[in-house]
Amino acid sequence: MLEPLQMRAPSKRWLALASIIFVSTASLAWSFTRLRRTGKFEGAPALTQRSELRSQRSEASLASTTVSRSELVDSDNDGIPDVEELRTYQDRDSFRRWFTAIAETQFYQPSDQWNAEQRDCAGLARFAIREALRRHDRIWFQKMGPGYETVAADVGELNLDNNLLGEKIFRTDFGSFQESDLHNGRFSEFADGRSLKNFNSTFVTRDRREAQPGDLLFFYQPWVQKFPYHVMIFLGSARVAPNGAQDWVVYHTGSSPTDKGTVKKVELSVLDHHPDPRWRPVESNRNFLGFYRLKILQ
């Protein structure tokens, strides 16, 4: 018995709809399978992509931590981290030129940037060290006052505007460098003569012929109870009014309640005949400790 036409029509429509649903389902299943194999969704990050991104960020963070840790290495166990030392000849030479030039200029006209309350022998060394490690741009020259000129390129590896220790570049205790030293007071903006000698420089020689510009001379005068260590800065050849001599030094005489002291510039050959033998920079003088080199130059 034949079915009426109106009864057969819905069956065809349902068959067509079922076919569409089947094809769509198969297509979705194929797409899902493909996406699982590739791990990538078109138009939006996949979970795999996010995982890969997190992994990359973790690796980058680890690399950053590794670099930071490596900067804290003290390979020579001198108490100063490697990152705070001048590791190229050019930087060491630039530092020596700026250090000695700034120190020498204080003899002619002390800079207003040098704190009047810190004007003593160690204060001169600290001031010249800090200023030698700055960027010597137009603003710096304006602050320092007249009498300054460019003597070398700026130190590239270490400067006070961007370094691990900031302005606290002077070590205050014995021992090799530990990360905890950054927070426990073992570095300071201040260092007296004893600290400069014991913690921030190393002995080189008692023979001036082996000294280099920028080396420090130390004297020990035990009768001066508060500050028994006295420091001078070895210039070598003077920049201002040179006379061919290679043994110039500059130093501050130190202050007292009745005398603020002053900066002196003189040849070692002159000091060899100082009226007080205890101030003569000669090997036979037990109060003369010799020439020391800053650890950042080692």
KOLLUM-950557 format. One record per residue (C-alpha): residue in one letter; x, y, z. Coordinates in steps of 0.05 Angstrom, whole numbers, padded with zeros to 5 digits, always signed. Each point is the difference from the previous one (the first is absolute). Layout:
% KOLLUM-950557
aXYZ
...
% end
This chain:
% KOLLUM-950557
m+00000+00000+00000
l+00029+00066-00021
e+00012+00053+00053
p-00032+00068-00010
l+00047+00054-00026
q-00010+00042+00062
m+00024-00059+00042
r+00064-00012-00041
a+00024+00074+00001
p+00017+00004+00074
s+00041-00064-00004
k+00044+00030-00054
r+00009+00064+00041
w+00020-00040+00061
l+00049-00041-00042
a+00032+00064-00026
l+00005+00029+00070
a+00030-00063+00027
s+00052+00001-00056
i+00019+00071+00018
i+00007-00017+00073
f+00043-00060-00017
v+00046+00039-00046
s+00007+00056+00052
t+00015-00049+00056
a+00052-00035-00042
s+00032+00066-00020
l+00004+00023+00073
a+00029-00067+00021
w+00054+00005-00055
s+00016+00072+00019
f+00006-00017+00074
t+00046-00059-00016
r+00044+00045-00044
l+00003+00054+00054
r+00021-00051+00052
r+00057-00023-00045
t+00025+00069-00017
g-00014+00032+00067
k-00019+00066-00034
f-00067+00034-00008
e-00009+00050-00055
g-00022+00069+00024
a+00016-00010+00075
p+00058-00026+00042
a-00007-00073+00018
l+00014-00029+00068
t+00064-00029-00029
q+00021+00068-00025
r-00014+00030+00068
s+00041-00055+00033
e+00057+00012-00049
l-00004+00075+00015
r+00002-00012+00075
s+00060-00046-00010
q+00036+00053-00041
r-00014+00053+00054
s+00026-00047+00054
e+00063-00013-00040
a+00010+00075-00010
s-00011+00012+00074
l+00050-00054+00017
a+00050+00030-00048
s-00009+00068+00032
t+00011-00031+00069
t+00062-00035-00025
v+00029+00065-00026
s-00016+00034+00065
r+00033-00055+00040
s+00061+00000-00044
e+00009+00074+00014
l+00008-00017+00074
v+00060-00044-00011
d+00065+00020+00036
s+00048-00043-00041
d+00063+00028+00034
n-00030-00001+00070
d+00021+00071+00013
g-00067+00022+00029
i-00021+00039-00063
p-00049-00034-00048
d+00028-00007-00071
v-00054+00045-00028
e+00028+00058+00043
e+00070-00008-00028
l+00029+00032-00063
r+00016-00060-00044
t+00027+00034-00063
y+00064+00038-00011
q-00039+00059-00029
d-00045+00007+00061
r+00058-00005+00048
d+00039+00052-00039
s-00061+00046-00004
f-00011-00006+00075
r+00072+00016+00017
r-00001+00062-00044
w-00065+00027+00029
f+00019-00020+00072
t+00067+00035+00000
a-00024+00060-00040
i-00058+00013+00048
a+00044-00009+00061
e+00053+00046-00028
t-00051+00054-00017
q-00021+00003+00074
f+00069+00030+00014
y-00016+00060-00044
q-00074+00008+00015
p-00040-00048+00044
s-00067-00015-00033
d-00064+00020+00035
q-00022-00072-00012
w+00052-00023+00050
n-00036+00001+00067
a+00037+00049+00046
e-00011-00046+00059
q+00037-00057-00035
r+00061+00038-00020
d+00057-00041+00027
c+00051-00048-00030
a-00049-00059-00009
g-00055+00048-00020
l+00042+00024-00059
a+00009-00071-00024
r-00073-00017+00008
f-00022+00062-00036
a+00047-00010-00059
i-00019-00074-00005
r-00074+00014-00002
e+00005+00057-00050
a+00046-00041-00045
l-00056-00052-00006
r-00054+00048-00021
r-00023+00020-00069
h+00040+00062-00018
d-00052+00037-00040
r-00016+00075-00004
i-00040-00002+00064
w+00058-00033+00037
f+00049+00054-00023
q-00049+00055+00021
k-00007-00030+00070
m+00075-00010+00010
g+00019+00071-00015
p+00057+00030-00041
g+00066-00034-00014
y-00026-00066-00027
e+00007-00028-00070
t-00009-00068-00033
v+00061-00043+00014
a-00025-00068-00024
a-00061-00039-00021
d-00049-00015+00055
v+00007-00067+00036
g-00046-00046-00038
e-00012-00060+00045
l-00010+00034+00066
n-00033+00066+00016
l-00038+00027+00060
d-00064+00011-00039
n-00007-00073-00017
n+00035-00051+00044
l-00015-00053+00051
l+00022+00039+00061
g-00024+00069-00019
e+00041+00052+00039
k+00020-00052+00052
i+00063-00021-00035
f+00048-00006+00059
r+00008-00065+00037
t+00001+00004+00076
d+00022-00069+00023
f+00045-00059-00016
g-00023-00062-00038
s-00020-00021-00069
f-00064+00028-00029
q-00066-00031+00020
e-00069+00020-00026
s-00020+00019+00071
d+00054+00054-00001
l-00047+00042-00042
h-00046+00008+00060
n+00042-00009+00063
g+00042+00063-00002
r+00063-00029-00029
f-00002+00054-00055
s-00006+00074+00014
e+00006+00068-00031
f+00052+00016+00053
a+00070-00030+00011
d+00055+00027+00044
g+00074-00011-00012
r+00000-00067+00035
s-00060-00026-00041
l+00031+00025-00065
k+00064-00038+00016
n-00027-00064+00030
f-00063-00013-00040
n+00003+00039-00065
s+00072-00005-00023
t+00058-00049-00001
f+00074+00009+00014
v+00043+00008-00062
t+00069+00025+00019
r+00042+00045+00042
d+00041+00020-00061
r-00028+00061-00035
r+00029-00022-00066
e-00052-00056-00002
a-00059+00046+00017
q-00053+00020-00051
p-00042+00063-00003
g-00060-00008+00045
d+00036-00043+00051
l-00008+00020+00073
l+00057+00012+00050
f-00015-00016+00073
f+00034+00022+00063
y-00015-00026+00069
q+00009+00049+00058
p-00022-00035+00064
w+00004+00062+00042
v-00060+00028-00038
q-00052-00041+00038
k-00063+00017-00039
f+00027-00005-00071
p+00069-00032+00001
y-00001-00016-00075
h+00019+00054-00049
v-00009-00007-00076
m+00030+00035-00060
i-00017-00008-00074
f+00057-00014-00048
l-00006+00042-00063
g+00064-00019-00036
s+00008+00057-00050
a-00041+00062+00018
r-00051+00026-00050
v+00006+00072+00024
a+00068+00034-00003
p+00038-00063-00017
n+00075+00004+00010
g+00020-00069-00025
a-00002-00031+00069
q-00036-00067+00004
d-00011-00004+00076
w-00055+00051+00015
v-00050-00014+00055
v-00061+00038+00025
y-00030-00005+00069
h-00040+00036+00053
t+00036+00017+00064
g-00060-00018+00043
s-00044+00043+00043
s+00000+00015+00074
p-00045+00041+00047
t+00044+00061-00013
d+00022-00013-00072
k-00041-00023-00060
g+00062-00023-00036
t+00017+00009-00073
v+00017-00039-00063
k+00073-00008-00016
k+00034-00018-00066
v+00073-00019+00004
e+00053-00046-00027
l+00021-00061+00039
s+00072+00021-00008
v-00018+00062+00041
l-00036-00041+00053
d+00063-00043+00006
h+00029+00058+00039
h-00061+00014+00044
p+00022+00030+00067
d-00036-00057+00035
p+00031-00067-00022
r-00065-00035+00015
w-00032+00034-00061
r+00054-00018-00050
p-00024-00049-00054
v+00062-00043+00002
e+00008-00074+00012
s+00041+00011+00063
n-00058+00037+00033
r-00042-00051+00039
n-00058+00050+00001
f-00003-00002-00076
l-00043-00060-00019
g+00012+00004-00075
f-00040+00006-00064
y-00069-00033-00005
r-00044-00011-00061
l-00076+00006+00002
k-00033-00068-00006
i-00045+00024-00056
l+00063+00006-00042
q+00024-00071+00016
% end
